[in-house]
């Protein structure tokens, strides 16, 4: 008897989204080969935030217990005034939040989460993991996809899933929309031992300090062994940069106007690295026959809604569900996957941009209006505002945005 979704799927990219897709696809009955162009499987970066929608994905992928074991469960999402030094508002994440959304909110080290997914893939006999395997292009017909590697090797499969990130080679051929959009925002990242964090800022919260054309974020990681520091300024950077080491003095240049309490966060950081943030406009299609995009290859977004990894996890789960629902009909499965994911991910892409402008970086009267609106909201109001996102699932076809048309533009992560 042929298993549902039988046939080998080739997944380009061994990051969080690619490994989630591999796990979901084998649960649907497929065999999977994951191709990673790097010499080793791993993740660059430090902390990421996980909403309740991510935990639904972990459970669906069979890694719920392992993911929960390495997460840090914070008490609040806290918004601070980077100029005045006081709190603007906070969203409690305790029992009422968990009851509303059925799961917690947590922060994790990106590498630790990737390790959970990787170990699950390594333990599965129908997932082959290959490193040093860069895709150069593909061709397809009604019966399958031929993938050409940079080495000249050819691999044949039932479908190709491009989970190869912001600079996706699969997207370059499928969509052909050129380089990513440079936001003009520069992010600097550091991870420090908890003992180096100022004692009066060691909060069990994902804390964001909002200021004119800048913001700062910090939260605990790895069982409170370290703190993740991420600071961003709108400095009109024109070219993409990723992981460039920079000095503390260079970081501080974008934050000379903020409160000394906020500046102290930067002064306690070490080994700062710089990224110029990029995203893309939502597109009307990222599926072509037997080839589909996933995660940042499909819908790269700015970090401001803290949903990039969550959307990639949802993509992987949805892909597996659609392959299981359309056994032996790959093109129909991929078309159904796109229908389920396109509008939800486009909404998160566009909200991520809007939050940077309207919540994190305004000044003057705009900032005062933000503060007044946000201070007036009770926890239940925040939960209502976020229900379309945290209450959604990997199979949510159209976001319930109509429920938000009550002036609830001010949400933050």
N, C-alpha and C positions, 0 to 999 in steps of 0.2 A: 504494500500500500504506500502510495506517495504521500509524504507529509505535507501539510498545508504550507504554502510558500516555498516549496522545495526549489533548489537552485542556489548557486553561489552568488552572493552579493559581494561586490568589492566596495570597501569603504576607504576613501582617501582621507587620511588624517586620523591620528591616534590621540587626540585630545579628549576632553570631557564629552563633547557631543558625539565624536566618532565612536568612542567606546560604549557610550549609552546606546547608540544605534545598533552596534554589534550585539549587545546583550538582548535588546528587544527583538532583533531579527532572528536570532537563534531560538528564542522562545516562540516565534511564529513558524518555526520549522525549517528555516533557511540555514545554509552554511555561509560563513562570512570570512573574507580575507581583509584584514586591516593593513593599509599601506601607510607608513609614516616616513616622511622624507628625512627626518633627523636620525642621527646614529643611535639614539636611545629614546625610549618612550618616557616622557615626563612632562611636567607643566612648568612654565615660567610664570613668576608672579608669587603673590603671597595670599592675602585674605580675600575671600568672597563671601557675600551674604546670600542666604538661602531662605526664601519665603516658604510658606506652607505648600505652595504648588510644587516645589522641588521635592519635598518629602513624599508627596503622592507618587512622584516618578521613582524615587528610590524603592518604595514598596513594590511598585509594578515590576521593577527590574530585579527584584529579589535581593537587594542589598540594603534594605531598610535598617536592619539592626546594626550593621557595620557602619553605615553613614551616621546613624544617631549616636553611636559610641564615640566618634571622634569630633563631634560638633560641640561648640560652646554656645549655651543657651543664654542669650542676653535678656535683660529685663525691659529694655526700652529702646525705641528709636528716638534719639534726642537731638533737637535742633537748637543750636546756640547762636548768639549774636557775636560774630567775630570782631566787631568794632566796639560794642559796649561791654562785652564779656559776660553777659547774663544769658539765662535760658529764654528762648522764644516759646517753645512748646515741646511736648514729648508724646509719644504713642506707647502706652503700656502693652507689653507682650506676654502678660501672665495668663492665668487661667481663663478669663473671659475671652481673650484673643484666641487661645487654643480651642475653646469650645465653639467659637464662631467659625473658625476655618478648619477645624479638625486636625490640625498639626501645628507644631511650633514654628518659631522664627529662630534662626541660628546663624552663626558665623563659623567658617572653617578655613583651614589652610588649603589653598588650591592644590598643592602637591599631595596632601593627605587624602583629599577627595579623589583625585586622579588615581592614587594608589588603591583605593577601595574598588574603583571600577576596573583597574588593570588586573588586580588579583582575581576578580570575578571572571574576567575574560580569559585569563591564563588557565583557570580551572575548567574551562569549557572545551570539550573536545572538538566542537564544530567551529571554533574561532581560531584562525591562523593569524598571528601577529608578525609583521615584517617591518624591519627598520631599514634605513638607508634606501628607501624605495620611493623615489620622487616621480610623480606623474608628469608626463610631457603632453599627453593628449589622449583622445579616445575617438572611436568610431562605433556606430551602432546600426543594427538593422532590426527587423521584426523578431529575430530570434535571440538576440543577446547584445552584449557590449564587449568590444575589444579595447583594452586599456594599454597604452604604450607608455613604458617607463623611460626616464631619462637615460637609463643604461642601454636602451634598445630592446629590452625584454618586452614581450607581449603577454598579457593575461586576459583570459576570456571569462565572462561572468554573465549572470542573468540581468544584472543591473549595476550601475555605478552610483554611489552616494558621495557627493563632494562635501566633506566635512573638514576641508583644508583651510579654514580660517579667512581672515580679512583679505589676504592676497591670493585667494583661491585660484589655482590653475583651472579647475573644473569650471568655475564661474566665468573665467576669462573666455572660455570657448562657448559656454552655454548662453550667457547673457551678453558678454562683450561690451560692458559699460565702462571700461577703462579703470583708472586707479580710484581708490577710495576718496571720499570727500574729507579734506583736512579741516578740522573744526576751529583751529586757531587757539585751542585750549591745550595747555601743557600740564601733565601730571607728573609729580615726583613721588617715589615710593621708598619706604624704609620699613624694616622690621627690627624692633629693639627688644632686649630682655625687659620683662615687666619691672624689674628693679630700677631701670633707667627712666621709666615713665614717671612724671611728677606725681607724687602720692595723691594730691588733691584732684587728679584727673584719671585715676584708675577706676573708672566707672564700668559697671557691667552693662554696657550699652554700646550700640553703634551710634557714635556721636558725630555730628556734623556741625562745623562752625561756618556760617554763611556770612560772606562779606562782599563788598563791591568788587566785581570781577575776580573773585577768588573764593575758595572754601577749603576746609581742612576736615579730614575724617580720621577717627581712630576707634579701635575696638580690640578686645583681647582675643588671642588665638592659642591653639595647642594646649588646652588645659590651663590657660592663664600663664603659660611660660613666657609668652611674648606678646607685644602689642603691634598691631598693624597700623602704620601711618601712611596716609595718602593725602597729599595736598595738591590742589589744582588752581592754576591761575589762567585767566583769559589774556594772553600776551600776543595774540595774532601770529603765532607760529605758523609759518607757511609751508613747511616741508615735514613729511612723516619722519619720526625718530622713534626708536624702540630700544629701551634698556641702556641708554648712554649714561655712564657714571658722571656725576656732577658734584660740585662742592656745596657745602652748606651756605656759603655766601651767595651762590647763584640761586639757590632755592629761596632764600630770604628776600631777594630782590622783588619778587612778586607779592610780598606780604608785609612790606614796610608800614602799611597803613592800618594794620589790624592790632587788636589789643595785645599787650605784653603776655597775657595768659595764653593766648593762642600762639603767639610767636614762640613761646617756651616749648611747645610741642615740636616745632622744627628744630630748635636748638638741641633737643635731646635725641634726635635722629642720627643715624650713622649710615654710611655707604649708600647715599641717595642715588637713585637712578631715575632717568627722565624718559617719559613717553609723550609724544604729541598725539592727541586723541583724534581718531578718524572714525567715520561711519559711512553709510551709503543711504541714498534715498530708497524707500520701499519700491519694489518693482512688481509688475503685474503677474510675473511668472518666474519661478525658478525650478521648473520641471520641463524636461523635453524627452518624451518617449520613455526610455529606460534609464534616464539620467536625472538625478535630483540633487538639490543642494540642501544643506542642513546647518544650523547654528550660524556662526559668523560668516560663513560662505554665502548663506542665503539672506540674512538680515542683520548685518553688523550694526551695533547700536552703541551710543555713548554709555558710559558707566553710571549715569546719574539716576537710573531707576533700579540699579543693582539687580538686573534681571537677565544679563547676558547668558550666564551659565544655566539659569533656570529655564530660559527659552530653548536652549540647546538640548537640555534633558527632556523637555516636553516634546521637542521635535523627534528625538529618538524613540520615545514611547509611542507617539502617534504613528510613526513610520511602521513600527512593528505591528501595531494594532491593525493598520490598513492592509499590510501584507497578509496577516492572518485572516482578515475579512474577505480578501480577494485571492483565494488560493490558486496558484498557477497563472494569475493574470497580473503580471508585473506592471504593465503600463496603467491599468485601471487602479491598481493599488497606489502608485505614485501620484496619479491625478487626484485621488481621494485624499491623500496625505496633504497635498498642496491646498486643497479646498478647506481642509480643517485648520491649517496653520497660517494661511496667508494674512488674513485680516487681524488676527490676534497679535501676530508678531509685528505687523506694520504699526498697530496702535502703540505697542511698547517702544518701537523705534522712535516714533514721533513724540510721544510723551517724554522720552529720555532727553530729547533735545529741548523741549519746552521747560522742563524742570530746571535745566541749567540756566536758562534765561530768567524765568519768573520766580524761582525759589532760591537758588543758590547764589546768584551773582548780582542781584539788583542793588541799587543805592537810592538814597533820598526818599522821596515820596513813594516810589515803587516798593522799596523795602519796608517802609512804615505800613503800607497797605497789606503787604504779605503778613507782617507781624500781627496786625489787627485781625485779619481773617483766620489765621492759624490759632491764635490764642482763644478765639471764640468757639472752637470746636471741642466737643467732649469726646472721650474715647469711642463711644458708639458712633459718632459722626465720622471719625477716622476709619473705623471698620467698614462703615457703609461706603465711604469713598474708595476703599481698596478692595471691595468685594469682587469687582469684575476681574481683578488680577489674582488675588490670593484664593478666591473661591472658584476660579476657573481650573480647567484641567487640560491635559494634553490633547483632548478631543473637543475642546470648546471651539466651535466653528466661527462664531461671530461674537466679538466682545460686547458685553452689555453696557455699551457706552451711553445709551439713552438714559440710563438710570443716573448718570453723573451730571446731567445738564442742569445743575442747580448752583453753579458758581464754584464747583469743587475742583478748580484748576490747581489748587495748592495741596499737593501731596508730596511727600518727600521720603527718600530712602537713604 
